[in-house]
Amino acid sequence: SYELTQPPSVSVSPGQTARITCSGDELPKKYAYWYQQKSGQAPVLVIYEDTKRPTGVPERFSGSSSGTMATLTISGAQVDDEADYYCYSIDNSGLHRGVFGGGTKVTVL
Amino acid sequence: QVQVVQSGAEVRKPGASVKVSCKVSGYTLTELSIHWVRRAPGKGLEYMGGFDPEDGEIIYAQKFQGRVTMTKDTTTDTAYMELRTLKSDDTAVYYCATDPLRGYPDYWGQGTLVTVSS
């Protein structure tokens, strides 16, 4: 079955840049999406269709994609950005099922 | 603005079924579709099924095929997810999320805790 691979954890100092990667064989053909989930809360969409930011999401969140890797960048990370981040995409092999990456815990300290 | 409200927490015994509801407001379920995702304790998000933009049908993750049914009532703009033959490792928070008919979860409900325990 199709898999998206993320690093388990990323640490960053306040004000610095955090980059979270997501690798998957179908990413050259399918968009990547990124979700932020804080402890005890529902996930929130922060990037859609590789690079687009929903209304209300701070500009410090940006997305990019090249080849088999998508990247979520948090520029000038804040303590409030500490959360689990998940990439999402669609399996392009026949039955277009959604799949999440394993998640990345971002620690800001 | 889309709002999504799910039904309350449930407790079931192994082998039983559970049906979670997801009420949408601000838009209708003819304008949006629904995905279902769960998060078990200590684990990440797990996709269960939802809208396939290629053919407009509901598609289920292989792991849940045959054990889950996702339906919707467009007269009340409420979606449902029924999971059968529950096991202890089905204990999780279950989320529904809307989809603007483009194949991805957008706005999420608050989550429904389902506990499976004898």
Interface residues (C-beta under 8 A of the other chain):
Chain A: S1 Y31 Y33 Y35 Q37 A42 P43 V44 L45 Y48 D84 Y86 Y88 I90 L95 H96 R97 G98 V99 F100 G101 G102 G103
Chain B: H35 V37 R39 G44 L45 E46 Y47 G49 G50 D52 P53 E54 I59 Y60 A61 Q62 Y95 A97 G103 Y104 P105 D106 Y107 W108 G109 Q110 G111
